[in-house]
Amino acid sequence: MQNVDTLIYAGWIIPVVPENVVYEHHAIAINEGKIIAILPSDQAASSFTARLTHRLNTHLVIPGLINTHTHAAMTLLRGFASDLPLSDWLTQRIWRAETACVSREFVAEGTKLAIAEMLRGGVTCFNDMYFFPDVVAEVAEQVGMRASIGLIVIDFPTVWAQNPDEYLQKGREVYQRFEQHPLLKFTVSPHAPYTVSDAPLQAAYQLAESLDLRFHIHVHETADEITQSLAQYQLRPLERLDKLGVLSSRTLAVHLTQLTEAEITQLAEKSVHVLHCPESNLKLASGFCPITQLHQAGVNVALGTDGAASNDDLDMLGEMRTAALLAKGVSQNAKSIPANVALQMATLNGARALGIDHLTGSLEAGKAADLVAIDMQQIETQPIYDILSQLVYSVSRERVTDVWIAGKHLLKSRALTSLDIRDVAAKTVLWRDKVLHSIAEK
């Protein structure tokens, strides 16, 4: 018999690869942070001995969820600016609060709050875009969270940098500091076409090419963005980005609620990855990303929550359900984005977008043991006819009991093992008071 670190016996396993497959009464063998085998429970018992054994016979085990678009520290601004369109939300509320409050400490505590929430919801990797990316990396490293961290670029001065050249230089320094870390990856992340001018966009893309990183940008988020771009550049934003040479398979385009048929074709031809944030788009009334047509065109569509300041949660199970239901409603086709495709968008497609699908995104031998156990033995998920359908349309994040990242047990029976949730909660209240006080002073 082979000795391994961990054996997890599960009632059901959905590996994502092979597609649309469910294993019943199987086990996962894990050693040195990687999946060694997935096999029937009786065979596992006769093939492996383990240092730790988990018998989760009423649970479903899936790959860790991948949140491909976040502003993690903005979780401290959850509920601060509700029921506003994007332009007012940004200029009248969010940017004012950020100017008053954002610091290294704000980012550290906000990121801890976000990671705690994401782990308790089954998220094992997040792709961030915010100030102080070095702090985000430090927190993720401390917790043991897998992350893709944006090296931001914007035209105007902020607390992080004063001009595009400084953003790029500081971004390069952060990348060099953490580039060998096994759980941390990076993207070059210009904020949006309306906040970054031509030369910095091209310089950011050149940095992404030179370091072989993804290029992460908000684009076509609202109709107003299109109107402003036409007035300023006589080009739609995607057309402008294409002329600048920054659309390719390394490009992660967030939102895309305003697309023509020609632009869908263009995205497919350029192999651009689309990061779909349905609940944020709904709350800000930004529009609908046509994921049915994008999927049919062969575009890789992944899911993100956006920041909790505009969502107002980091619930990827909820995002998966919303994406599937919204696609059906918008297309008026009940077969649009079936459950297996929705799950793939929340897992493997996210890994593909971030360029880490060789590491995670599905449960396969040789990949990292990033996995989530969900208790299905509750009345809210009974009776079970189709476990995959039940996952997408019935399961809430409160049913997540256990989470492993690279084989490390970071959520154990709903308890976080690498974060002090009481300390996180206490500091969150302090930051709420600081935000309110800072805004009142202004």
N, C-alpha and C positions, 0 to 999 in steps of 0.2 A: 504493500500500500504506500501511496505517496503522501508525504507530510506537506501540508499547506498552512497558511496563516489563518484562513477563514473559510468556513462552509456556510452558505445561506440556503436553507431549504424553503421553498416558496410554493404556495398554492398555484400561482400562475406566474409566468415570466413572459413579457413581451420584449423581444430583443431588438425590434425595429429592422434588423438585418438577420435573417431573411425578412422581406417585407410581408406584412399582414399575416404573421405567424404568431401563434400563442402556444407556449409550452405549459402543460399542466403537470403539477407534482414533479417539478424538476429542482435541481440545485445548482448553485454557482460556486465554483472553487476559485479562491483568490489567494495569490501568493506574491509577496513583494510589490503590492499595489496594483497588480494586473490580474485580469481574468485568465485563469488557466483552462477552465472547461465549463460548459453548461451541459448537464446530462440528467437523465431520469434519477429521481431521488434514491431508488434502490441501488442503482449503479454507483452513485456518488458514495453511498454508505460503504460499499465494498471496495471502492477504489481509493478513497482519501481518508486520512486522519487529519484533524485540524486543531490548532491551538484554541480557536474560538469557533463555536457552532451556534448558529441562530436558526431556530425552527419557527418559521413564519408561515404556517400552513393555511392561514386565513388571509394571507397578504398577496398582493400583486407587486411584482418587482419590475421596474422599468429603467431605461437609461436615465441618468440625471438630466433634468430640464436645462436648456441653455437659453438664457435671457440675452438676446443679441443687441439690445439697445437700452441702456440705462444712463441716468445721471444720479449715481448712488447717493451722494451726499445730500442731494435735494430731498431725500426722505425727511429731513428735518423741516421741510416746508410743506409737508403733506397737509392739504386742506387750507393752506394759507391764501390761495387765490382761485376760488371756484366760480363757475358759471360766467366765464369771460371768454371771448374769442382770443385766438393766439396773440395777436398784436397787442391787445390791451393787457392780457395775462403777462406777457413779457415786459412791456415798457412801463406799465403802471404799478405792477406788484412785484414780479420776480426779480427784475434787474435792480429795483430799489432795495429789496431785502438783501440781495447778494452783495451789493455795494456796501451796505451797512455791516454785514455780518460774516461774510465768507473769509475764512482764515485756515491755517493748517489744522487748528483744533476743530473747527466746524467740519472740515472734510473728514477728519479722522473719526469723529463721533457719528457723523451722518452715514459714513460708509459702514461702520460697525452695525448701526441700526438696520441699514439696508441688507447687509449680509445675514444678520440674524433672521430677518423676515424671509429672505429668499431661501435660506437653508430650511426653515420650518415649512416652506412651500414646495420643497423638492428641487430647488434650483442648485445645480452644482457648478455652473460657470456663468459669468456675466460679462458683458462687453460694455465698458463705461466710456463716458465722455464728460469730463469735468475738470475743474481747476485742481492744481496740486496732484497730478497723477502719481508723483513719487509717494505721496501719503496714501493714496489708494492702494498702491503696490505694497507698501509696508503693512497696511492693515490686512490685506488679502494674504500676505505671507504669514503674518502672525496667526491668523485664524485657520489657515490651510485650505483656503478657497481657491478654486481655479478661476482665473480672470484674464480678460483681454482688455487692456487699458489704453485709453485714447490719449495721444500726445496732441493736445489741442492747439489750434491756430485760429486767430481772429484778428481783424484789422486794428481794433482799438485797444487801448491799455486796460488791463484788469489787474487784480491783485496778484496774478501769476506771472505776467510779463507785460512789457510796454509796447512792443511792436512785433510784426510778423517774424523778423529775424531772431528776436529773442525767444519767441515761442518755439521756433524750430530748433534753436541751439539748446534750449533747456530740455526740449523733448528728446533730442539726441542723447543728452547726458543721462536722462532717466532710463532710456533704453539700454545704454551701455552699462548702467549700474545693475540692472536686473536681467540682462539678456540670457543668462545661463540658468535662470530659475525654472525648474521643471513645470510649475503650475502657472507661470505668468507669461503672457504674450502681449504684444502691443500693436496698436494701429496708429496711423497718422490721421488726425481728426480735425480738419477744418470745420468750423461750426455749420456754415450754410453758404450758398451762393450770394445771399444778400448781406452777409457780414464779412465776407472775405473777397478781396478784389483779385483781378486776374493773375498778377505776378505771384502773390503769396499762394494762390491755389496751385499754380504750376510748380512752385518751389516745394510745396508740401507733397505733391505727387512725386516729384523727383526724390525727395527724402524717402518716401515709401518704397519707391523702386530700388533705391540704393541699399536699403536695409531689408528688402523683401518683406514688407509689411502691407497690411490691408489699408485702404484709404476710405475713411468712415465719415459720411457727411449727410446732414439733413438736406432733402431736396424735394421740390414739388409738394410741400406740405400743405399749402393753402392756395386758393384761387388768387388771393391778393399777391402772393409771391410771384405768380406768373405775370400778373398785370404790371407789377413794379419792374420786373426784369425786362418786359417788352418796352416799357417806357425808357428805362435807363440804357439797355444794351441792344434793343430791337431784336432780341433773341429770347426764346423760352429758356429757363435755366438748364434743362438737359442739353439743349442745343448748344448753349454757351459752354457747358462742361465738355461736351464732345469736341468743340472747336479748340478748346484748350488742351485736349489730349489726355483727359483725366478719367475717361470712362473705359473700364477694362474689367477683367476677371478679378482684379484686386479691389475693385470699388464696391463698397457697402453703402447702398442708397437707402436712407431711412424715410419712411412715410409714403411718398409717391401717391398722394390722393388725387392728383390731377394728371391723368395720362391719356394721350391719344393712342389710337391703334398703331400709328407709325412709331410712336415712342415705345410701345410694348415690344414691337419687332426689333427696334434698336437695342433695347435692353437685352433681349435674347441674343442678338448677334454679337454684342459686346461681352456677353457672359457676366453682366453685372448682377450682384446679389441684392435682393430686395429685403429690407428689414421692416416687417409689417407690425405696426403698433395699434391695433384696432380700437382698444378702449380709450387711449389718449386721443386718438383722432375723433372718436365719438364725443368725448367730453368737451373738447375744444371746438367741436362742430367744424372740423377741418375738411371733411369729405371722406370718401371711401376709396381705399386702394383696391384696384380690380384684380384680386388675387386669383380668381377663377381663370381669367384670360391669361394672366402671367404664368400660372401653372401649366395651362394648356400650351403656351408658347415655349415651355421648357425653361423658364426662368427659375432659378433657385430662390424660393421664398422662405424666409425664416421669421420667427416671432420675437418680439420684444415688448416690454411693458412701457417703455419710456420712463421718465422720472415719476416718483410718487407725488410730485407737486402738480402733475397734470393728469393723473390716472384714476384714483389716488392710492394704488397699491402696487405691489411687485409680485402679483399672483399669476404665475405662468399657467397653472391649470385653468384658471378663469380666462386668461387670454386665449388659450387654445380653444376653449368652448366658444368664446365670443367670435373668434376668427372663423370657425366652422359655421356657426349659425348666421353670421353676417354675410358670409359668402353665399349661402343659400338664399338669403333674403334679397341681396342685391342682384344676383343672377336669376332669381326666380326659378331655381333648379335645385330640387332637394338632393340630387346626387352630387352637387358641387362640393368639393373638399370633404370627402368622407372621413370617417374617424381615423383611419390609418394614415391618411395624408396629413391630417391635423397634428397627430402625434409626431410624425416625421418632421413637420415644420418646427415643432418645439424641441426637437432633439438633433437628429442627424443633419437636417438642413442648416441648423444653426452652427453645428460643427464645421460643415462644409464652408459656410460663409466666412467663418473665422480662420479657416485653413488648418483646423485641428481634427478633422474627421479620421485621420490615422490614429488619433489618440483616444477619442471619445465620441459620443453621439449615438452609439449602439452598443449592445452587449455582445461582444465577440471575443473569442480567445485571442489574447495578445494585446487587447486594448486595456486602458486604465479602468480600474474598478470604480467608476463613477455611477452610482446606482441609488435608486429610491425605492423604499418599501411603503406600500399603501394598504391600510387596513380596509378590507372589503366586507368584513363581518359586522356591518351596521345596517340598521333598517333603511338608511338613506340610499344604500347601494344594493338592496335586496328586492326581488330575486335577481339572480344573475343568469341571463341567457347568453349575452355576448359581452365578454369582459372588456374588449376593446371599446365597444360602444359605451359601456358603463363608465369607463375611465374618462372619456371625452365629455360625455353629456351629464354625468351624475356626480362624479367625485369632487369634493371640495378639498382645499389644501389642508384643512384640519385633520383629514384622514391620513396625511403623511406622518409616519411614525419614526422612520429611520432613514438616514442619508449617509452614504459613504463617498468620499472623494479620494481617488488613488488608494483605495483600500482602507482609508482612515475613517473611523466611525464618528462623524461630526454632529449627527443628530441621533440620539439613542432614546427610544421610547418617548419622543417629543422633547427631550432635554438636550440643549446645546452642550457640547463637550469642550469647545475651545473658546467660548464667549461666556461672560458672566451676564446673563440676561437682566438681572436686577440692576447691575451697574449701568448697562446700556439704557434701561428704562429711566433710571434716575437722571442720567446726563441728558437724555432727550427732553425731560421736563425743564431742566435748567436752560437748555438752548431755546425752547419755546419762549421762556420768559425773556431771554436776551433778544430774540427777534422782535417780540412785541415792544420791548423797551426801546430798541434802536429805531424802530419805525415811528414810535410815538414822538421821539426826540426830533425827528425830521418833519 
